[in-house]
Amino acid sequence: MTTPKLGVCYYPEHWPEAQWAHDARQMRELGLSWVRIGEFAWSRMEARPGSLTWDWLDRAINVLGNAGLQVVLGTPTATPPRWIIDKYPDMLAIAIDGSVRKFGSRRHYCFSHLGYRKECARIVDLMGERYGSNPHVKAWQIDNEYGCHDTILSYGASAEAAFRIWLERKYQDITALNTAWGNVFWSMDYNSFAQIQLPNQTVTEANPAHVMDYRRFASDEVVTFNKIQVEALRLHTDVPLIHNYMGRITEFDHFAVGADLEIASWDSYPLGFLEDRSDQGEDFKHDFMRQGDPDFQAFHHDLYRAVGRGKWWVMEQQPGPVNWAPYNPKPLAGMVRLWTWEAIAHGADVVSYFRWRQAPFAQEQMHSGLQRPDGGPADCHNDIFKTAMEIKKLGPVQTKQADVALVFDYASAWAWDTQPQSQDFNYFRLVYEAYSGLRRLGLSVDILPADTENFRTRKLVLIPGLFTWNDKLKTAVDNFKGQVVMGPRTGSKTEDFQIPKNMPPNIDGFDAKVKSVETLRPTAPIDITSGGHIYIWREHLETSCDVIEVGGDGAPVHIRDDNLHYLAGWPDREAMARILSNIANAAGLDTEDLPTGYRRRDLGRYTLHMNYGASALKLKSFTLESADIAIIDNETHKRLI
């Protein structure tokens, strides 16, 4: 059990030095314990090659630390200064259409560029040497938001050269690659690895196996880039190393990056994400425009708890309107408090807000902070102070293993980006709709990686849309006594992106084969006789399994063999709720159709109740006001907060 802490992101280089001590004192008075600095400050550390200026950063760390704040020091590699671009003009990433990503904002580098990797290792080593034993620096953040702004995939010469090396290591022989990729099709055989180019700007779609290997390679490049900085810092410090991931970013394997770090964190922007990367309809977005999707943040909390192997933070929590979404409303009063408590209920050790003071200049001057540009308190100030007092009152909290788990696999996202078969098919959306369906039934969920080999004492596991089986996951399924829900599209390809000889879902002992697939127009969903519809994706099965539900077309929708269930299509919200509820009940779990906007989460001895709705919600023993939370002691049934 731990007592969660609050923090904030701060940019001392943006403000007069005489103001730093005042800011630090106000942070402590607000109840903050952590402060992140430095992640965009390379040009102030090294304005010219080799001309290092540390004195301002020395003083900033001392001012903040002496005020009682623990410092997260960021490596500045997300924003290489102009002189590095002049030195290595070919380090700029190349977009899929061949255009060059220019200097002038951030994340303007190719992960594969060897010269830039050396510059990163050098500056990080120098920072580690200077601050690795500083008593105020209690954690490090490596880079910033890998993948933000579509910056994982680069199609330049550095990536192409590295990709050829990666392929040769994997396949050893060009004949093996030709066989794995099926290059006999369209006369695509290669005579040497040197002939292979990156899979962009082809006349029509590139070979999906080629694209898939490129996506694996690109993810591995992020892992290597991150590891270079980890190794440099580990020479100088043993405090935790962190990266701050983003919402709905699937272009690299976060589990693989997280294996080299002690803590996972993510940047939570509920209102921005609702407008910018949600599949919800316009009515939903209107109803929740000041609260955010009730399940989007929770999904990522659970995901990054898994990536961090139980140790995770929110590094940036939205405190007010952002500047980057299509529309940028302000949160309802109380929502910043609700978002903070929800993160804590999912196990966050620290919730840090972005940012301390709104910037009066440059790209993010319309992005709110905890203070206005003039130093006055922003609207969220009371929310944060109240939350800090409540945390102090409640004391240590804990999470417990959920009875329900959901397998999330980044490679599956790459596969279905490569071959969606429908413009509406998206792996994240499929998994997220299953997760949201579970939450609406009042269930807490753990997220697991696809190489999980033991589901432990859980009662229900979902594996939707899995690209291909691996031996560990097969073992976990074989040994599990609880209910397993697979499909649609689970196990539908081999590792080499081919249809398996046994046909999908390719499960030994499960007598079902997907004999054909169709994708559906939005105007042509298929009725399910029990209610609701199949939409987007429909499979037709050859099976001797028990048929639990059928479609209006007479074909099975839900089949079962003992504890294994398969869904031969993508259920809409109504069908998802019924199917999941029935299977959860069979697993011995109690479910409840929660009121719109109401969610709850286990906190060990306590339960957190949340009202994402814009109006008050009357429950059995208490009332939740709009944007309100309640923490109930499960033993005494008293409301503590």
Secondary structure by P-SEA (a helix, b strand, c coil): cbbbbbbbbbccccccccaaaaaaaaaaaacccbbbccccccccccccccccccaaaaaaaaaaaaabbbbbcccccccccaaaaaaccccbbbcccccccccccccccccccaaaaaaaaaaaaaaaaaccccccccccccccccccccccccccaaaaaaaaaaaaaacccaaaaaaaaccccccccccccccccccccccccccaaaaaaaaaaaaaaaaaaaaaaaaaaaaccccbbbbbbbccccccccccccccccbbbbbbbaaaaaaccccccaaaaaaacccccccaaaaaaaaaaaaacccccccbbbccccccccbbbbcccaaaaaaaaaaaaacccbbbccccbbbccccccccccccccccccccaaaaaaaaaaaaaaacccccccccbbbbbbaaaaaaaaaccccccccaaaaaaaaaaaaaaabbbbbbbcccccccccccbbbbcccccccaaaaaaaaacccbbbbcccccccccccccccccccccccccccccbbbbbcccbbbbbccbbbbccbbbbbbcccccccccccccccccccccbbbbcccccaaaaaaaaaaaaaaaccccccccccbbbbbcccbbbbbbcccbbbbcccccccccbbbbbccccccccc
